[in-house]
Amino acid sequence: MDIAEVYTNLKNNILENRNVTVVPKTVISDLFMTPTATEVTKLKIIASFIAGLQSFESMTDMLDNEDFLGQVSEAFNVTIDDVTILVSGALDKLAANYNKTRKVAVAATGVANFYRPNPPSGSELSLTIPVGTTIYTDAGVEYQVTTAASYSNFYYDDDLSAYVVDASIECTTAGVIGNAPLDTIINLRNAVSGFGDVTNSVALSNGIDIESDANFATRMKNEISGTNVGTPNGIKSVVLQNTDVSDAIIVKADDPDMYRDHGWGGAVDVYVLETNPTETTWTFTYQGEDVTYIEGNRPLSLGQTVKTSTGSLTFTPDILSYEARSVESRDYVTWTTKPSVGESVTLTYFYDKNIADVQTLLDSDDYNTGADVLVKQSTQVPIDIVCQVVTLTGYAKATIQEEITTTLTTNISELRLGENLEQSDVISWITAIDGVDRVVLPLSKFNRSSLTGVVDVIEVESKEYIRLNNLQVS
């Protein structure tokens, strides 16, 4: 007999014999009712699971339901990890029906600062830091120089009290592992003529892991939900096609953060997560002005330095205008030593290529949003964590410190736009590391880098995202 026949016979026998005892630990209960009910329940769970694999919306719901995943793992007698692997495979196959694939991991990129106590001079000015030069963090994460950096572009850095040449770098391993707090790239293993020290004065935070099941399912659900590019959901779907963008928010006419249209409507601001600082140059003829607004590639990457082929200057990024942090931003330099009038001047700087690429995509003939769409950098909220950790006997403190740095950087790098960070989360991440006995409370600092003290929760706005700036573990 199959399960349905057993169930029917059992039910009929009980109904025909009113004196049958069916309480737990009786023959009828333990041998017939409970096993049958258990198997029927398992079949219902399995059927529900299989049905859920047929659409992106139901897979999104399943991935958010840990209790259901636990029930499925029990029904199949496998681990929850095994269940998520099944969901992941089904998600890839379903997306393939629409010729879509999940985003691959993206390597972190940024700027390394090679420095020395004296300025390059004479024949050194013709030298470059070559492509392929490798540098490392203390934890052994490797980066390579991607664009040859000329010694002639040196400048003096007050914080380092040294002369610096900046070079574009990329982590040799894709993913959030390449994200690094400031001052963590300190190992220079192969010789660079005249330079013995290197650091990163700006944290690297744009490495992205392979797209998670939850994000992939949500993106696919949005892409096939029937919305067009003229809707906020449609615009977001287009933006997320860029593999270097992991999240985005849409600010439209009825949003309190919309300033460009003065309440008239028609304007849409798109804030994207992740940056891609890319070195570029802009050449112009100097006309004698005190201030020069940069008309080359924009927006400029915050925290970087603008260098000039002649004269000297200070750089002011646009963070206040309605077009700030977009391809229309009003970044400018103020001349402290002016070039000669009519002289050709070349500025060398880093701009955010992600913003330019997404703006170009939305402005292309392939998409007609029917609105004035402007793509902008979201605001990174750098945070500092200073704490003391007690280790168990037999564990090397230096090794545990490296693991803590990797763990916190990885977890914090996965925070999306508008996601807060609780102190309790950080403590739980640290104490879960093998060899950690406890974290000494209170922490010395847990706050935005610009603030002092310890807060329970670091809160951010919808167009802000948290990244680790400075971590000190003793």
C-alpha positions in Angstrom: 0.0 0.0 0.0 1.1 3.6 -0.6 1.0 6.3 2.1 -2.4 7.5 1.1 -3.9 4.0 1.4 -2.2 3.4 4.8 -3.6 6.8 6.0 -7.1 6.0 4.8 -7.2 2.5 6.4 -5.8 3.8 9.7 -8.4 6.6 9.8 -11.2 4.2 9.0 -10.1 1.7 11.7 -10.0 4.4 14.3 -13.4 5.7 13.3 -14.9 2.2 13.5 -13.4 1.4 16.9 -14.2 4.3 19.2 -12.3 2.6 22.1 -9.0 2.6 20.3 -6.3 4.5 22.4 -4.4 7.0 20.3 -2.5 8.9 23.0 1.4 9.1 22.6 3.4 5.9 23.5 0.5 3.6 22.5 0.9 1.1 19.6 -1.6 2.9 17.4 0.1 6.3 18.0 3.7 5.2 17.8 3.5 2.6 15.1 0.9 4.0 12.8 -0.2 7.6 13.5 3.0 9.4 14.3 5.2 7.9 11.5 2.4 8.4 9.0 1.8 12.0 10.0 5.6 12.6 9.9 6.0 11.2 6.4 3.0 13.2 5.1 4.4 16.4 6.7 7.8 15.7 5.0 6.1 15.2 1.7 4.2 18.5 2.0 7.4 20.3 2.9 9.3 18.7 0.0 6.4 19.5 -2.4 6.4 23.1 -1.2 10.1 23.4 -1.6 10.1 22.0 -5.2 7.2 24.3 -6.1 9.2 27.2 -4.6 12.1 26.6 -7.0 9.9 27.5 -10.0 10.0 31.3 -9.6 12.4 34.0 -8.5 9.8 35.5 -6.1 9.3 32.3 -4.2 13.0 31.6 -4.1 13.5 35.1 -2.6 11.0 34.3 0.0 12.6 30.9 0.8 16.0 32.4 1.2 14.6 34.8 3.8 12.9 32.0 5.7 15.5 30.2 7.9 12.8 28.1 9.6 11.5 26.7 6.3 15.1 25.9 5.1 15.6 24.0 8.4 12.4 22.0 7.8 13.5 21.2 4.2 16.9 20.0 5.6 15.2 17.7 8.0 12.8 16.4 5.3 15.7 15.6 3.0 18.0 14.5 5.9 20.7 16.9 4.8 22.3 20.1 6.1 20.9 23.6 5.6 24.1 24.3 3.5 23.1 21.4 1.2 19.6 22.9 0.8 21.0 26.3 -0.1 23.3 24.7 -2.7 20.1 23.1 -4.2 18.4 26.6 -4.3 21.6 28.2 -5.7 21.7 25.7 -8.6 18.0 26.0 -9.3 18.4 29.8 -9.3 21.2 29.7 -11.9 19.2 27.3 -14.1 16.1 29.4 -14.0 18.0 32.6 -14.7 19.7 30.8 -17.7 16.2 30.5 -19.3 16.3 34.4 -19.5 20.0 34.4 -20.7 21.0 35.9 -17.3 23.9 34.9 -15.0 24.8 36.0 -11.6 27.5 38.7 -11.2 31.0 37.5 -10.7 33.3 38.7 -7.9 35.0 42.0 -8.5 38.5 42.8 -7.4 39.1 45.7 -5.1 40.9 48.7 -6.8 42.4 51.8 -5.3 45.5 53.9 -4.9 48.8 53.0 -3.3 51.0 55.7 -2.0 54.8 55.0 -2.5 56.8 57.4 -0.4 60.3 58.5 0.5 62.0 61.2 2.6 63.5 63.2 -0.3 61.9 64.2 -3.7 62.8 62.4 -7.0 65.2 64.5 -9.0 67.4 64.5 -12.1 67.2 61.3 -14.1 64.8 59.8 -11.6 62.0 62.0 -13.0 61.9 59.8 -16.1 61.4 56.6 -14.1 58.0 54.9 -13.4 56.7 52.5 -10.9 56.0 49.7 -13.4 52.8 47.8 -14.0 52.8 44.5 -12.1 54.7 45.8 -9.0 53.3 43.8 -6.1 52.5 45.0 -2.7 50.9 43.3 0.3 49.0 43.7 3.5 50.4 42.2 6.7 47.8 39.4 6.3 49.4 38.6 2.9 46.7 39.9 0.6 48.4 40.8 -2.7 47.8 43.9 -5.0 49.4 44.9 -8.3 50.1 48.2 -9.9 47.8 48.5 -12.9 49.0 51.7 -14.5 52.7 52.8 -14.6 53.1 55.8 -12.3 55.6 58.5 -13.2 58.1 59.7 -10.6 57.6 63.2 -12.1 54.1 63.2 -10.6 55.4 63.3 -7.0 54.0 65.6 -4.3 54.7 66.3 -0.6 52.3 64.7 1.9 52.1 66.4 5.3 50.6 63.4 7.1 53.5 61.1 5.9 56.1 63.9 6.1 57.4 62.4 2.8 57.4 62.7 -0.9 54.7 60.5 -2.6 54.0 59.0 -5.9 50.5 57.5 -6.3 49.8 54.4 -8.4 46.5 52.6 -9.3 46.4 49.1 -7.9 44.1 46.1 -8.0 43.8 43.1 -5.7 45.0 39.9 -7.4 42.1 38.0 -5.7 38.5 39.1 -6.5 36.1 39.7 -3.7 35.8 41.6 -0.5 39.1 40.1 0.7 40.8 42.9 -1.2 39.0 45.6 0.8 41.5 47.0 3.3 41.3 49.7 6.0 43.7 52.6 5.6 47.4 52.1 6.3 47.2 48.3 5.9 49.2 48.0 2.7 52.7 48.3 4.1 54.7 45.5 2.5 56.8 46.1 -0.6 58.4 42.8 -1.5 60.0 43.6 -4.9 62.3 46.5 -5.4 61.1 49.8 -6.6 64.0 52.1 -7.4 64.3 54.8 -4.7 61.1 53.8 -2.9 61.2 51.7 0.2 57.8 52.4 1.7 54.2 52.1 0.6 50.8 52.6 2.2 47.2 53.3 1.4 46.0 56.6 2.8 42.4 55.8 1.7 40.7 52.6 2.6 40.0 50.2 -0.2 36.3 49.2 -0.2 35.1 48.4 -3.6 35.8 44.6 -3.8 32.6 42.6 -4.3 32.0 38.9 -3.7 30.2 36.8 -6.2 26.5 37.8 -6.2 24.7 36.1 -3.4 21.6 33.9 -4.0 19.3 36.4 -2.2 20.6 39.4 -4.3 20.6 37.5 -7.5 17.0 36.2 -6.9 15.8 39.7 -6.0 17.5 41.3 -9.1 16.0 38.7 -11.4 12.6 39.1 -9.8 12.8 42.9 -10.5 14.1 42.4 -14.1 11.2 40.1 -15.2 8.5 41.7 -13.1 7.1 43.6 -16.1 8.3 47.1 -14.9 9.8 49.3 -17.6 12.8 51.6 -17.4 10.6 54.5 -16.8 9.8 53.3 -13.2 12.1 53.4 -10.2 12.3 49.6 -10.2 13.1 49.6 -13.9 15.9 52.2 -13.5 17.4 50.2 -10.6 17.3 47.0 -12.6 19.3 48.7 -15.4 21.8 50.2 -12.9 22.4 46.8 -11.3 23.4 45.3 -14.6 26.8 47.0 -14.1 28.9 44.3 -12.4 30.8 46.9 -10.4 27.6 48.1 -8.7 26.3 46.0 -5.8 23.4 48.2 -4.6 21.5 51.4 -5.6 18.7 53.6 -4.4 16.4 55.8 -6.4 15.5 59.3 -5.3 12.5 60.7 -7.1 10.2 63.7 -7.0 8.3 62.8 -3.8 11.5 61.9 -1.9 12.7 64.4 0.8 16.2 63.9 -0.5 15.4 65.2 -4.0 16.6 68.8 -4.4 17.4 69.2 -8.1 13.8 69.7 -9.4 12.7 72.0 -6.5 9.5 69.9 -6.2 8.5 70.3 -9.8 9.1 66.6 -10.7 10.9 65.1 -13.6 14.3 64.6 -12.0 15.6 61.3 -10.6 18.8 60.8 -8.6 20.5 57.4 -8.5 22.9 56.7 -5.7 25.1 53.7 -6.4 27.2 51.6 -4.0 30.9 50.9 -4.6 33.5 53.2 -6.2 36.1 52.6 -8.9 38.9 55.3 -8.6 40.6 55.4 -12.0 43.5 57.7 -12.9 42.9 60.2 -15.7 44.3 63.5 -17.0 42.7 66.7 -18.2 44.7 69.3 -20.3 43.6 72.9 -20.8 45.0 76.3 -21.5 45.3 78.5 -18.4 43.6 81.9 -18.7 44.8 83.6 -15.5 41.8 82.7 -13.2 42.2 82.1 -9.5 40.0 79.0 -9.6 39.7 76.4 -12.3 36.6 74.2 -12.5 37.6 70.7 -13.7 35.8 69.8 -17.0 37.5 66.5 -17.5 36.3 63.1 -16.3 34.1 63.5 -13.2 33.3 63.0 -10.3 36.7 63.1 -8.7 37.3 60.4 -6.1 37.2 61.8 -2.6 40.3 61.5 -0.5 42.7 61.6 -3.5 45.1 64.2 -4.7 45.1 66.4 -7.8 48.5 67.0 -9.3 49.4 69.6 -11.8 52.1 69.8 -14.5 52.9 73.4 -13.6 52.2 75.7 -10.7 50.7 74.5 -7.4 47.2 74.2 -6.2 44.7 73.0 -3.6 41.7 70.8 -4.5 38.1 71.2 -3.4 35.7 68.4 -4.3 32.0 69.3 -4.9 29.9 67.9 -2.1 27.3 70.7 -1.7 25.8 71.5 -5.1 22.7 69.7 -6.5 25.0 68.0 -9.0 27.6 67.0 -6.4 29.3 63.6 -6.9 28.0 63.1 -10.4 29.4 63.6 -13.9 28.2 67.2 -13.6 29.9 67.9 -10.2 31.6 71.3 -9.7 35.0 70.0 -8.5 37.6 72.7 -8.7 41.2 73.7 -7.9 42.4 76.9 -6.4 45.8 78.1 -7.6 48.4 78.9 -4.9 51.1 79.4 -7.5 49.6 80.3 -10.9 50.8 79.0 -14.2 51.7 81.5 -16.9 48.7 82.8 -18.9 48.3 80.8 -22.1 50.3 77.9 -20.7 49.1 74.4 -21.3 48.4 72.7 -18.0 47.7 69.0 -17.3 45.9 67.9 -14.2 46.4 64.3 -13.1 43.8 62.9 -10.7 41.5 59.9 -9.9 37.8 60.0 -10.9 35.0 57.5 -10.1 34.6 55.4 -13.2 31.6 53.6 -11.9 29.5 56.8 -11.9 30.5 57.7 -15.4 29.8 54.2 -16.7 26.4 53.9 -15.2 25.5 57.4 -16.4 26.6 56.5 -19.9 24.4 53.3 -19.7 21.3 55.2 -18.7 21.9 58.0 -21.3 22.3 55.5 -24.1 19.6 55.0 -26.8 18.9 51.6 -25.4 17.0 53.1 -22.5 14.5 55.9 -22.4 13.6 56.7 -18.8 11.5 59.8 -19.6 13.2 61.7 -16.8 16.3 63.7 -16.0 18.3 60.9 -14.4 21.6 61.8 -12.7 23.9 59.1 -11.2 25.7 60.0 -8.0 28.2 58.6 -5.6 26.6 57.4 -2.4 28.3 58.6 0.8 30.8 56.2 2.4 30.7 56.4 6.2 34.2 55.4 7.4 34.2 53.9 10.9 37.0 53.2 13.5 37.0 50.2 15.8 39.5 50.1 18.7 39.3 47.2 21.0 41.2 44.8 23.3 40.9 41.0 22.9 41.8 38.3 25.3 43.1 35.2 23.6 43.1 31.6 24.8 46.4 29.9 25.9 48.3 28.5 23.0 47.1 30.9 20.3 49.4 33.5 18.7 48.0 37.0 19.3 49.4 38.3 15.9 47.6 35.5 14.0 44.3 36.2 15.7 44.7 40.0 15.1 45.0 39.2 11.3 41.9 37.0 11.5 39.9 39.7 13.2 40.9 42.2 10.6 39.9 39.9 7.8 36.6 38.9 9.5 35.5 42.5 10.3 36.6 43.9 6.9 34.7 41.1 5.1 31.5 41.4 7.1 31.4 45.2 7.1 32.1 45.2 3.3 28.9 43.3 2.8 26.8 46.1 4.4 24.5 47.7 1.8 23.1 51.2 1.5 21.2 52.3 4.6 22.3 49.3 6.7 23.3 50.2 10.3 26.0 48.4 12.3 25.5 47.3 15.9 28.3 46.9 18.4 26.9 43.5 19.4 27.4 42.3 15.8 31.0 43.2 15.9 31.6 41.5 19.2 29.9 38.3 18.1 32.0 38.2 14.9 35.2 38.6 17.0 34.3 36.1 19.7 33.3 33.5 17.0 37.0 33.4 15.9 38.9 30.3 17.1 41.3 31.3 19.9 39.4 34.4 21.1 38.4 34.1 24.8 36.5 37.4 25.0 36.4 41.1 24.0 37.2 43.5 26.8 34.3 45.9 27.3 33.7 48.7 26.8 35.4 49.1 23.5 37.8 52.0 23.2 36.1 53.3 20.1 33.2 52.2 18.0 32.0 55.2 16.0 32.3 57.2 12.8 35.9 58.1 12.1 35.1 61.8 12.5 33.6 61.2 15.9 34.9 59.9 19.2 33.7 57.4 21.8 31.5 54.3 21.7 27.9 54.0 20.5 25.6 51.0 20.5 24.6 51.4 16.9 26.3 53.3 14.0 23.3 54.6 12.1 23.3 55.8 8.4 20.9 57.3 6.0 19.5 55.5 3.0 22.2 56.9 0.6 25.1 56.1 3.0 27.0 52.9 3.6 29.4 51.8 6.3 33.0 50.7 5.6 35.9 50.0 8.0 38.5 52.8 8.0 40.8 52.1 10.9 41.0 49.0 13.1 43.2 48.6 16.2 43.2 45.3 18.1 45.4 44.9 21.1 
